[in-house]
Amino acid sequence: MSRRDDRLCRVVADVLGEDATTIGDDSSPETTANWDSLNHLNIILALESEFQIELPIEGVLQARSVGDLRALLRKQGAEV
């Protein structure tokens, strides 16, 4: 699956105003210019809407990359 077809990467890219092909599991606030604390919250809200789940606050606070978000979503039963 390409990053463009990856729902998680697409949601993160949309929130950050990036091309989905530039977002991968290693993308994080340290590597992505528009990923600040406000956009982190916006990413979480967009993921909850996209995957129709509620993410636990502990996991949200600990997630430091797209890969962490992918693991968190899977832990909550989302297919990513």
C-alpha positions as CSV (number, residue, x, y, z in Angstrom):
1,M,0.0,0.0,0.0
2,S,1.4,3.4,-0.9
3,R,1.4,6.2,1.6
4,R,-1.2,8.0,-0.5
5,D,-3.6,5.0,0.1
6,D,-2.8,4.8,3.8
7,R,-5.7,6.3,5.7
8,L,-3.6,7.2,8.7
9,C,-0.9,9.0,6.6
10,R,-3.6,10.7,4.6
11,V,-5.4,12.1,7.7
12,V,-2.1,13.3,9.2
13,A,-1.1,14.9,5.9
14,D,-4.5,16.6,5.5
15,V,-4.3,18.1,9.0
16,L,-0.7,19.3,8.5
17,G,-1.3,20.6,5.0
18,E,1.3,18.2,3.6
19,D,1.3,15.7,0.7
20,A,0.5,12.2,1.9
21,T,3.6,10.8,0.2
22,T,5.8,12.9,2.6
23,I,4.2,11.3,5.7
24,G,5.3,7.9,7.0
25,D,5.6,6.0,10.3
26,D,8.8,7.9,11.2
27,S,7.1,11.3,10.8
28,S,6.9,13.3,14.0
29,P,6.8,16.8,15.4
30,E,10.6,16.8,15.2
31,T,10.6,16.0,11.4
32,T,7.4,17.7,10.2
33,A,7.3,21.5,10.3
34,N,3.6,22.0,10.8
35,W,3.2,19.4,13.6
36,D,2.9,21.4,16.7
37,S,0.8,20.9,19.9
38,L,-2.3,22.3,18.4
39,N,-2.0,20.2,15.3
40,H,-1.3,17.2,17.4
41,L,-4.7,17.7,19.0
42,N,-6.2,18.2,15.5
43,I,-4.6,15.0,14.3
44,I,-6.2,13.1,17.2
45,L,-9.6,14.5,16.6
46,A,-9.4,13.8,12.9
47,L,-8.3,10.2,13.6
48,E,-11.1,9.6,16.0
49,S,-13.5,10.9,13.4
50,E,-12.0,8.9,10.5
51,F,-11.8,5.6,12.4
52,Q,-14.9,6.1,14.5
53,I,-13.1,5.4,17.8
54,E,-12.1,7.3,21.0
55,L,-8.4,7.3,21.8
56,P,-7.3,7.1,25.4
57,I,-5.7,10.3,26.7
58,E,-2.7,8.3,28.0
59,G,-1.9,6.9,24.6
60,V,-2.5,10.3,22.9
61,L,0.0,12.0,25.2
62,Q,2.6,9.3,24.7
63,A,2.3,9.1,20.9
64,R,5.4,10.8,19.4
65,S,5.1,9.7,15.8
66,V,2.8,8.4,13.1
67,G,4.1,4.9,13.9
68,D,3.1,5.4,17.6
69,L,-0.4,6.6,16.4
70,R,-0.7,3.5,14.2
71,A,0.1,1.3,17.1
72,L,-2.4,3.2,19.3
73,L,-5.1,2.8,16.7
74,R,-4.5,-0.9,16.3
75,K,-4.6,-1.3,20.1
76,Q,-8.1,0.2,19.9
77,G,-9.2,-2.2,17.2
78,A,-8.9,0.1,14.2
79,E,-7.7,-1.5,10.9
80,V,-4.7,0.6,9.8
